[in-house]
Amino acid sequence: MRILLFCAAALFISCGSSDGDLSNYSAKRRTSFDYFGTVCFISVYDDFTDPQASVRLDTAWDEILSLLAELEAAASFDREDSDIGRFNSARSGQRVAISPLTAEIIAKAIEMYRFTDGAYNPAVANLVDLWGFSPRFREEGHQPMPYDRSRNPDGGFNLPKQIYVEAFKNLSDFSQLSLEGDASSGYFLKKNASDIEIEGRIYSQKIDLGGIAKGWGAQKAAEILKAHGYEYGYASLGMSSMSLLKRTVSDAGAKAANLWAISVSDPDQPSRTALEIFAKDLSLSTSGAYDLRYNVGNRVYGHIIDAATGEPSRGEVLSATVLGKDAAFADAISTALCVMDKESALAFLNRRLSEYKVALLLRDLSTKIELVTNIPSNEYVLAKQE
């Protein structure tokens, strides 16, 4: 089995044979396209010759769908009535009532913003839109904005006016947001960043929790599966966040028992595999700008935005894969590493990520792809380059 995951970067997953008598086990999958504008799914392995096994799966899936509905109502960037949608519509100085779930995710986002010294920054939403990477550009007849540009012959966009880059960079100060209240009095999100007027239009700070919220959701979905007794399978939310249980029921893939084989795409040829990582009972996220990008002149502009410059990251880190127990952490860190330059990413890996497994794909001096990782050598295979 190989499942293509593509969003921030492409991943595949396959499975290998495992020890023990699991001859009656087979795979079943449940899929939804109703949340976050993308596919969310689980895949589990069980003895489905027992009629009660399907009932158990349906019960677990119903709980996961309820979780996804609550998560979208809290953190969806696209829905105007979500907590984040209402915050994004508010003006400077306003307080927006939010759910305990939204407060939990915001608290995690603040933690990760500080932990990465601002490299992970949910407040770059205005800049993401300015550079042409927000969801509205994937919609037919999307609402135009004053700073929109026509597409260039290569399918990308001409560069935006510098006045918008500077203004939206000022609006990307995530430290200007404050989380207030508690469980007894209720939670509130206050917008402290000053509004900015450009050519007669007011712009306010906007945030997007998509990556970290989807990681949070994938981990919670896997916890629901475990609560229902599942040992084998995985959950995928938003096509870029996964939480793995153990694997079984296949004759190819990782050789060690119960390990999934996760294949990371080659940034130069995304249909090819650059790296295969073996893992179980972990969450993971891979980020990279090579799936959503365009060229202007000799420079590549990707969807991962550096708030410090107001521009897309220079892409010195082609791809970052992070594995660990905390899926929201992995999501935030994989993005942050792709914002950093090569030296900063390596220093951050060595200094702060000892408890996580990390694989960075970089460009070496000969223009080939170079792997830098703290993953033990028997837990990955690097594909040969042509």
N, C-alpha and C positions, 0 to 999 in steps of 0.2 A: 504494500500500500504506500502510495506517495501522494501527499496533499500539498498543493501549491499555496503558499501564503504570500500575499503581496500587498504592501501598503507603504510603510516607510522603507522597507527593503524586502526582498523575497526570501522565503524559507521553504524547505520541504521537510516532510517527516515520513519516516518509514520504520518498520519494526522487524525484529529478528526473533528467532525461536527462543523459547524459555524452558526451564526445567519444570518437572512435575506433570501430572496427568491433567491436562486441560483440553483433552480431545473433543469434548462436547462444547467448548467455548467458541463463540462466533461474535462478530462485530455488528453493532447496530448504531446508527447515527440519527441525531435529531438536529434540524437546521431551522433557523429563522432569519428572515431578511427584514424584520419589522423594527429593528433597533439600530440607532446610530448610522442609518443609511448604508449598512454593509451587512455581511453575512456573519452570523454567530452560530456556533455549533458545538456539540459534544459528540464524542465517539467513545463507546464503552464496550467491554468484552464480558460476556456472561454465558451461562448455559441457558440459551433461549429455547431449548427443548422443553423447559419448565414453563408453563403458561404464566406463572406468577412473576417470572423474570421480566416480561414485557410490561406488566402492571407496575412493577417497581421502577422501571425506566420511565414510564409515562409520569409517575408521581414525582420523580426527581426532576424531570424536564419541566413540569408545571411549576415547580418551585424556582427553577432557574429562570423561566420566563417572567415570573413575578419579580425576581431580582432585577432582570434587565429592564422591565417597565419602570421600576423604582429608580434605577440608575439613570435612565434616559430623562425621567422627570426632574432629576436632580442636576445632571451635568451635561445634557445635550447642548451643543453649540448651535445647532440648526433650529431648535424649537424656541420660539419667542416666549412660550409659557413655562419653560424650564427655569429652575433657580438661576442657572448661569445666563440664560436668555434674558431674564428680567434684570439681572445685574448689568448685563451689557447694554440694555436700553436705558438704564438710569443715568442721571447726570452727576457731576462732581458734587460730593457732599451728601449724597443720598444713602440711606441704609435700606437694604433689601432683606426681608425675612427669608431664611433658608431652612431646609430640613436638617435633621441631625446627620443624615447620610452625606449631604452636600458639605456640611461643616467638617465631617471626618475627612473627606477627600481634599477639601481646601487646606486643612491642617497638614495633611501629608504633602501637598504641593508646596506649602510654605517651608516645610522641613527640607524638601528636596532643593528648592530654590537656594536656601542658605547653605546646604551641604555642598552644592556644586558652584558656589560663589556666583550664582546668577546664570550659569550656562543653561540650566533647565529653567525656562521662563514661560509660564502660561500667558503672560501679558503681551506676547508678540502678535496677538490675533489681528490687530490692525495692519501690521507689517506683512503678515502672511497674505492678507487680502490685497494689499497694495502691490505685491509682487506677483499676484495672479495664481495663488495656490489654495485659496479657500474653497469650500464646497460649492459656492454659488457659481463658480466657473465651470462646474460639471453639470449644471442644470440648463435645460433649454429655456431660452428667453429670460435669462437671469436679470435681476434688478441692476441697472448700471449705476456706477458711482462717478463723481466728477473726475477722479484721478485715473479712470480706466483708459487704457491705450489699445490701439488696434494691434492685432497679431502681426508679427513679422513673417517673412517668407518661410522661416524654419518652424513655424507653429508656436513660437514663444511670443513674448511681448517686448516692445521697446522699453527702455529704461524709464522709470517714473521721475517726476519732477523732484528735485532735491528738497524743496520746501515740505513735501509730504513725508519724505524719508526722515527728515529732522523732527518734524512734528510727531510722527508716529513712534519714533525712537523715544521721545520724551514721554509718550503715553505708555511705554512698555516697562515702566518702573514698577515691578510687582510688589515691591516693599511699600508702595503707596496704598495698597489694599489692606484692610484690617478685618479680622474675624472677631466678632463680639458676641457676648452672651454665654449661656450655659444650658444644660439640659432642663433645668427648672424654669428659667425665664425665656427660653427660646434662643435661637442663633440668628445672627445678622451679619451681613457682609456690607462693609462700608467702602464707598468709592472716594478715596482722598485725592487722587490725581486730578489736577486741574484740567478742565476742558480746554480745547484749543479751537480757535476759529480760523478757517482758511477759505478765502474767497467767498465769504458770506455764509459758510456752513460750519456748524459746530460738530466737533468730533470728541468722543469720550473714550476712556480706557475700556478695552474689551479683553476678556480672557477666554481661553479654550483649554479645558481639562481633558480633552479627548484621549490623549495617550495614557495618562496616568489613571484615568477613570476606567479605561478598558482593561488595563492591567489589573486594577483592583477587582473588576468584575470577573475576569477570567479566573483569578484565584478563588473568589467566593463561589464561583460555579463548581470548581474542582472540590472545594470543601463540602458542597452539597452532595456531590457524587460520593465522596468518602463517607459522609453521614448516612448514606443509603447503602453502605457496605461495598461499594465498588473499589477494587484494587487496580484494575487495568483500564486504561483509557486516557483521555485528555479533554480539555476544554479550550476552545479558541474563540476569542472575542475581538471583533473589529479587524481580523485578518493580520494583525501585527502583534498580538499578545496571546501567549499560550501558558497553560499550567498543565504539567504532565503528571500522570500517575505512573504505574508500571506498564510495560508492554507485553503482549503475547500474541499468539495466533498469526504466525507468518514464518516463512522459511528463508527470509533474506533480511539483511540490514545489520544492525549491531550484533556482534557475536556474543558479548557477555549477556547473561540472563537478565531479562526484564528491562534492558536499556532501549530507549528510542534512539533512532539515528536521525538527527536533525541536520539537514543540508542547507547551508548558507549559499546564496547565489553569488556568482562572479559579478562584481560591479561593472566590468567591461562587457560581459555577455550574460545578462540576467537569466537566460534560459539554461545556462550551464552552472554546475556546482563548483564552488571554490573550496569549500570546507565542509566536512561532516563531523558533527559533535555527538557524542553518545551520552545520554542522560536519562534520569528517571526521578520522580518525586521532586521536581523542581519547576519553577516558573521561568520563562525566558522571553526576551524581547530582542529584536534586531532592528536597528535603524540605519538608514543610509539615504542619501539624496538622489541616487541614480535612477529611481523609478519616476520621480516627478521633478522634471528639470527642463530647461531650455537654454539655448546658446544666444549670446549677444556678442558679436565680435569673437574674440578668442577666449572669452570667459564663459564658464558654465554656471548658471543660476539655478539652484535647487531649492526645495521647499523647506529645508531646515534653516531657520532664521537666527542670526546672531544679533541679540538685542543691543550689544555694545556698539555695533556699527550701523544697525538699522538695515542691513543687507543680508542676503543669503550667505551662509557659511562658505568659506573658501574650499571646503571639502577635502582637507588634508587627510582626515580620517574617512575612508571610503565607506566603511561599514563597521558597526559596533554591535556585538552580540553579548548580552549579559544574562547570566543564569544564576538563580538563587531562590531563597524561600519567599521573598517578598516581590510579587509581580509588579506592583506599582513602583517600587524602587527600581526594578530592572527596566521598566519603561522609561522612567525619567532619566536614568543614568545612560542608557543607550543613546537617547537624544542628546544629552549634554556632551557626551564624548564626541559626537559628530559636529557639535558647535565648536569645540576646542581645536586649536592647531595641534600638530603632531606632538610637539614637545610637551605641551600642557596635558594632552591626553595620556601620554606615557607616565608623566609625573603623577597625575591623578590616580591612574591605575595602581602604581606602586605604593602610593601614600595612603589611599583611602579605600581600596576595594579588595582587601585581603580576604574577606569573607565571601566574596562572590567570584564566580568564574567568568572571565572576560576574554573575548577574542576580537582583536582589531585587525581589519584589513587596511593596509596602507600602501602607498605607492613608493617603491624604492627608487634609487637613482637611475636604474636602467629602465624605468617605466613599468616594470613588472609589479605584480601584487605581492606584498610582503605581509606575513602573519606575525603579530605580536600577541602572545597569550600567556596567561598564568594557569591554563588548563593542563593537567598532567598529560604527558605524551601518549599514554595508552587510552585516552578518552577522546581522541580526535584523529582525523586523517585529512591532510591537506592535498587537494587534487593537484596533479601535475599540470603545469602551464605549457601551452604550445609555444 
